Amino acid sequence: MDINLIRKKFKDLYNQSGNVYASPGRVNLIGEHTDYNLGFVLPGAIDKRIVAEIKPNRINKCRVYSIDFDDSYEFELGERPTKGWALYIYGVIEEIRKKGFDIGGFDCVFGGDIPVGAGLSSSAALESTFAFALNDIHQLNLSKFDLVKIGQMAEHNAVCVMCGVMDQFASVFGEEGKLIKLDCHSLEYEMIPFKTPGYRVVLINTKVKHSLASSEYNLRRRECEKGVAIIHEHYNYVESLRDVSLNMLDEFRKSMTELTYRRCSYVIKENQRLLSTCDALKTGNLQTFGKYMYSSHEGLSKDYEVSCPQLDFLVEIAAKDEVTGARMMGGGFGGCTINLIENNKYDTFINEVWNSYTKKFHKEPQVYDVKIGNGTRRIE
């Protein structure tokens, strides 16, 4: 994102300058739909981000302009916006105010280069940007963990999406060249080296908007909770699928619907795949890592049923072209596949994806090369 564009618009609108903050989107290499089941995830911040210039205005109003939507919106503190993108900002403000902080209004211009609807968590980047900025400007002394929870609760309470903690955590805690093995139960984390000389991380955007993702996301969560509730009746220490083994799940298979069983089975297996993936990455074994990516997609498509024909098609092409690893990423029903590709196979793969996908679905995919970058910060 061009920071100069942000600064110019801010100057034009408000005839002053403020502080500039940036927060990245994220990719999740493996561990999908495990976060709200209190399992493990393996995200990394990327080199695409939301950038915001912000300055307190000493009035009770927030005046915000979005570069991407070429749209402005103004709302009073405590007033729920009617505009969708402003809800994320409002949600962050309200979560900070719930902690007893009086933060006042502000002027802001923001924009970004994170593709909306591609599963790169532009919403969490937006929430993290504003949480970090308001904490810095008002010297609230909130910790990084506090900022993560503020973003998550903004999503829950203002946007009504019951997301896990992964997206905000990756935005705030990201480090260049490292993935975050995050325990979503304890919030303990370990930085896992992601050294990929001779390889690229490439996202292929289906350009299918995942309009079903929010409603189906909440439905999958309830389905997992049904399985946990059945097991909890017999093992009272079981509070989430994190506490359940495959053997334990099989013990209660006849007590739950086949659908509930498959949802729970996927989550348990995905947690196991992630732990094995981290072991492979620590030894630089990218081929094994790639196999786990394909297995992850198989589970997401067949057992968790959050894929779509376009995502499945892209993964099939990747497997045929002997791409090291590929899977759908994000909530599902559209968005991107994430691919680990050897440099010498890149051109052939991208050409085939472009030609085959366009022919089959009558729309052109988008290709993004991404690098693992740093987390939320103030830009001096």
N, C-alpha and C positions, 0 to 999 in steps of 0.2 A: 504494500500500500504506500502510495506517495505521500509522505508526511507533509511536504510542501503544499500539496493540495488541501490537506486538512487545515494547515496554518492560514493559508490564504482565505479560505472560506470563513474561518473563525474571525479573522480580521475584518472581512467584509461585513459580516453580520453584527459583530459586537464592538468593533473598533477598539480592540485591545488584544492581548495575548494571554494564554494560560499555560498550564502544565500539560505535557503530552505523555500518554501512557499507551502501552501496547500489550495485547494478550493473544497468544496463538491458538489456532485450532489444534486438533489432535488426530492422530491415527491410533488405532488399537490393533496391534499386530496379532493378538489372539486373546481369547477370553471375552466372548460376546454374550450379553444378557446374563452374565454372572454377577455383575456388580450389585444389583438390587436383591440378589440371592445371597449376598454377603460372602461371595467367593473371591477369586483372584482375577485380576486383569493385568494387561501388559501394554499400556499406552505409551506414546511419546508425543511431545509437543512438536509442531512442524513449523516450517518457515513461511507459513501463511497466517495472517493475523488481523485482528481488529485494532485500529488506532483511534484514540480519542484525545482531543484537546478540551480541557475543562477548566473552568474558573468560577469560584463562588460569586454570586451576584447580589448578595445582601437583601434579597427579597424572598418571599415564600414560594417562588415559582421555579420550576425546572424548564428551561428553554433548550430544546435539543433539535439538532438538524442532522439528518442521515444523508450522507453523500450518496450511498448506494441507491437509496430510494428517491433521492432528490426531493426530500420531504421534511417538513419541520413539524414539531408538535410541542405544545406548552401545557403543563399541568401543575396544579398546586400540590404542595406536599400533603400526602394523605388522600389525594384525589386519584381514584383508579382511572387510568387512561382507557379510552375506547379504541385506540390504535394498537394493533397487534405488536409491532416491534417495540413500542414504548413500554409494554407490560414488563419486559425483562428488566428495564432500568428501574421502573417503579418497584418491582419486586425486591431488587437489591436495596433500594432506599428503605423500604418498609422493614426488611430484616435487620438492617442496621439500627433503625429507630426502635425496634423491639428490644434491642440490647441496652436501651436507655440513652442513646446518643442523639443530641440535637445538632443536625448537620446543615440545615438551611438549604436554600435553593442554589442553582448553578446554571451557567450557560455552557453549552457543549456542542461540538461538531465531531461526528465519528464516521468512520468508513472502514472498509476492509477488503481483502482479496481472498477471503475464505468463501468458496462457492456455497451458497445457501441451498439446502436440500440434498447435499452430496454426502452427508453422514460424517462431516469433519467437525461437527460441534461448534458451529458459528454462534449458537445461542450461549453456550458455556463460556466462550471467549468474550462475548459481550458482557455477560454477568461478571466475569472475573476482572475485566477492564475497569468496570465501574466500582466494584467492591474495592479493588486495589487503589484506585484513584481517590475515592472518598476517604479511605483509611489514611492515605498519605497526606492529602490536603488538610484534613482536620486533625491529624496526629492522634488517631484513636488508639494506636498501639495494639491493633488486632493482629493475631498471629496468622501465618499462612493457612493453618488448619481452620481458623475462624473464617477466613475469606472463602475457602472451599465450601464450608457448610452454608455460608450466606448465599452463595450462588445456587447451591442445591435447593435450599429452602425457598429461594425466589422462584425457582422452576416449579416446585410443589405448590406453593400457595398463591402465586400470581398467575402462572401459566397453566396450572393444573395438570402437569405431566410429572408422574411420580418416578423421576429418574433416580439412578444411583449416584454415587459420588465420583465416578471415574472421570467424567469429562472435565469438571471443574478442577479436580486434582491434577490432571495432566496439564491443564492450562497454567496453573499457578506454580507447580513444582518442576516443570520440565527442565531438562538440561541437554545441551547439545551433545549428540553422539551417544545418548543413553536412553534406554527404556525404563519404565517404572513398573517394577513388580509390586503391585499394590494389593494388600490384604484389605478387602472392603469391610471386613468385620472389625478388625482392630485399628485400621488405618496405619498399621506398620508398613513400611515400604523399603524396597531395596533397589538401588540403581543398577541396572543390568547393562553391561557394555554391548553396544550394537555396532560392531565393526564389520562393514560389508564392502571391502575393497573388491572392485571388479563387478559389483552388483548395483542395481538401482531399485529404489522403492517407487513404484508407479501406481497411481490410482486411475482407474478407468470409470468414468461417470456414465451411467446408463442414461442419464437425463430423464429418468423416471422419478417424478416427485413422490416421496414416500408419504402420501396422504393418509394411508392406513396406519402409519407407524404409531401415532399417539394412542389411538383407541386400542390397537392390537397389543401395543406395549403394556398397557394397563391390564389387558385381558391375560397376557402371558404371566404377568406377575401374580394375578389371582389364581391362575391354574397351578403355579408352583406352590403357592400358599396352601392350596387344598391338599397337595401331597404332604407337605410338612405337617399340617394339622392331623392327618390320619396317623402319621408316624409318631407325632408328639403324644398322642393318647397312650402309647405303649412305652415310649422312651421320652420322659419329660425333659431331658436335657436338650432335646432336638428343637432348636429355635429357627433354623433355616436349613436350606439344602447344603450349606457348608458343613453341617454336622452329620450328613447322611452319606453312607457308602453305598456302592452298587448292590452289595449283598443285603444290606438293610432294606434298600428300596425293593429288591426282589421278594423279600419276606412279606411285603404288603401289597404285592402286585394285584392280587385278587380282590383287595379291598378298595381299589381305586379304578377309575375308568382307564382304558387303554390310552386315551389322550393325555390324561394327567401323568400317567407313567412315562410316556415318551418325552413329555416336557421336562420332567424331573431327571430322567436318565440323561438327556442331553446336557443339562447343567452340570451334573456330577462328572460326566466324562470330559467336559470342557475344562473344568478345574484341573483334572488330572493331566490333560494335554498341556495346559499352561505351565504347570510345574516341570514337566518333562522338557518343554520348550526352553525354559530358563537354563536348565542343565546343558542343553545343546548349545545355546548361545555362549555360555561361559567357556566352552571349549572350541568355539568358532565353527561348530558343525551346522552350517547353513542348509545342507541337504536334508538333514533330519528335521530341522525347523520347518522347511518347506512342506514336508510330508504331513506335519501336524496342521499346517494351514489348510491343506486340502481336506483333511479329516474334519476339521472344524466346520468347513463349508458344508460338507455332507450332512453333518448333524443339524446345522442351522436350516438347511433346505428340507430334509426329510423328517426329522423328529421335532424340531422347534417350529418349522413351517413359517419362517419369516423371510424367505427369499422370494424371488419372482422369476419368470422365464428369462428376462434379460440378464439378471445376475448369473443364473445357472449357465446360460449360453456363454458368457464371458469366461467363466471358470472352466468350462469344457474346452474352449479354444486354448486357454493357458495350458491345460493338461496335455492337449494334443501337440502343442508346440514345445513341450518339455520345459516350460517355465518352472523355476525352482519351487515356488509356492504361490498359491492364489486362494482367495476366499472373499465372500461378501463381507462388508464392514459396516457397522452401525446398526441402527434400529431395524433396518430391513425394508422390504417391499419397494426397493428402488435405491437410489444413491450409488455408491461406488463399490467396485471390487478393489482390493489391495493386492499387489503382485510384487514378488521378489524376483527380479529378472537379472540374469547375467548380461553384462554390457553387450557382448557379441551376439546376443539373441534379441536385443531390444528392437531394432528396426524391422526385422521380419515379423515379430509378434505384433507390433503396433500396426503395421500395414495390414496384416490379416484381420486383426480386430476391427480396424476401420472399415475395410471392405465388406467383411462378412456381417458385421453388426448392422451397417447401413442398409445392406441388401435385405436382411431378414426383418428388421424393425422399422425401416424407412425413416430413420433419424440418425444423425451423426453422434457418436460418443465423444466425450471430452477426455483428454489425457492430461494428467498432472504428475510431473515428477516432484517428489517432495523429499526434503531432508529433515532429519531430526534436529530440532532447534531448542532455543531457550524459552523459559516460561515468562509469566507476566512481569512487567517491569516498567519503571519510569524511564522515558527517553530524555536524556539531558540535552 
